[in-house]
Amino acid sequence: MSTLLIGCWSTDRATLTIAASHQVVDGDQSAIDALTRPAFANGANWACVFDVDEHRRAVQRAYDEYARDDDAVVEDDVEGFTPDTY
């Protein structure tokens, strides 16, 4: 299983807010499309699948891979997990 995170970057790209999290079968593009299509229609502008089965590990990877280098913040509106920014 993998974790699909769906969210939205702020207009200044300083904050990535995670608004949804779904477990998907590895490589199931049809399921990913079915989940992301309505989210993007409702304002989401970011989604990524991580090959981890825990929400918090996926959020940490989102921070590490998409936010850290730009000094951006990741806010988790799904479970309230705060990534380690060490």
Steps between C-alpha positions, in 0.01 A plus 500: 500500500597860444374827640355766274512849647292778347542861593546857401796734483438853622527768232844600631607130516594543866250240626388163371177399670418130491121473466451129424680170539407170337647152498534371144627180351851551363480614139118527483484806276123467453443533875743792521322678215159435658619662824696791358264610222224629733756640744661709225156613384441622858820703533780256579818572304737230626491122538764236543512126564758377749600135529429490872195363678480753784354849464761662725788349304349634177462849652862490617610405149289781353685743725842349425449482125284804421526759776828480692729644231271799449454566875129429453264360762284189475171515690315172544125564518427126492666370820677809629845344465787747515800392292842490661693799365830415674 
